[in-house]
């Protein structure tokens, strides 16, 4: 997977999460929020990112299964973090690192 696709997937994932979180509230939200959400979902960039996410669903699911299969009890997640860090670096995030709390930042 090349870096532009990864960036689109990350952006699309954030947009999808926003859209999914906001969808149940649509009936209760003010008109400006509805208009903003509609505008976001109508964007060709967002449509493309969501389509890329959907097309890559099998690969994403398989990767999620690999990650969750790595034992990571509370406060002992270093092996899972190391795997995730390696994957981020393989995908082109050269500055990816593990912070002082054990979180992977990319």
N, C-alpha and C positions, 0 to 999 in steps of 0.2 A: 504494500500500500504506500503510495507516495505522499509526501507532506501536504500538498494542496488538498488532497482528499481528506487527510486527517484533520486539517483545519476546518474543512467544510463539515465533517462529521461532528467535530467538537462544537462548532457554532450551531449546527443543526440540532445536536443533542440539547444544547442550552435552550434553543428556541422551542424545541418540541416539549421539553420539560415545562417551560413557561406556558405554552399553549395548553398542555394537558392540565396543568394546575389551575389555569384560569377558566377552562371550559365549563366546569360545574357552576362557576360563579356568574356565568354570562347573563343569566336572567336577572341577577341582582346587581350587576355593575352599572355604573353611570354610562351614559352615551359616549363620552370622550374615551373611556377605557375600551368600550366595545369597538369604537372606531379605530383605536390604536391596534387592538388585537386583530381586527379584520385586515388592517393595512399590513401588519407583520405577516400574517398568513397568506396574503395575496402576493407578497414579494416573490419574484422569480428566484432569487437567491435562496430564500427560505424553502420554497417548493423544491428546488434542486437538492438542498441539504436533506430535507425530509425523504425525498425519493432515494438518495444515496444511502441513508440510514436503513430504509426498508429493504433495498436491494442487498445490503450487507448484513441482514439480520442473522443468517445462519452462522456466518463467521463471528459476528459479535457474540452470539449465544454460546458458541463453542469456546471462545476466549473467556467469557464470564465463568463458564463451567471449570476451565483450567485454573483460573484465579481462585475461585472459591474452594477448589479441591486441595489447595495448599493449606495445611494446618496453620491456624492463626488464632489461638486462644487469646483472651484479653491480655494486653501488655506483652504479648509474645508474637507480634505480627511481622517481625523482621524478615522472615523468609518470603512471605507474601509481598512485602514492600520491595525486597531485592528483585523478585521476579518482575514486578510491575515497573520498577525503575529500568531494568534491562529492556523491557518491551518499549518503553517510552524512548529510550536511547536508540533502539533499533529503528523506530519510526521517524527518527530525525530530530528529536528533542535533545540536542547536545548539551544543553544547560540543565537538564533534569537532574534532580538531586533529592536526597532524603534529608529533611530538616531535623532539628534537635528533638522533636516530638515523635519522629518516626514516620511522618507523612511524606509521600512522594509528591514533589512539586515539579511540574513540567509546563 
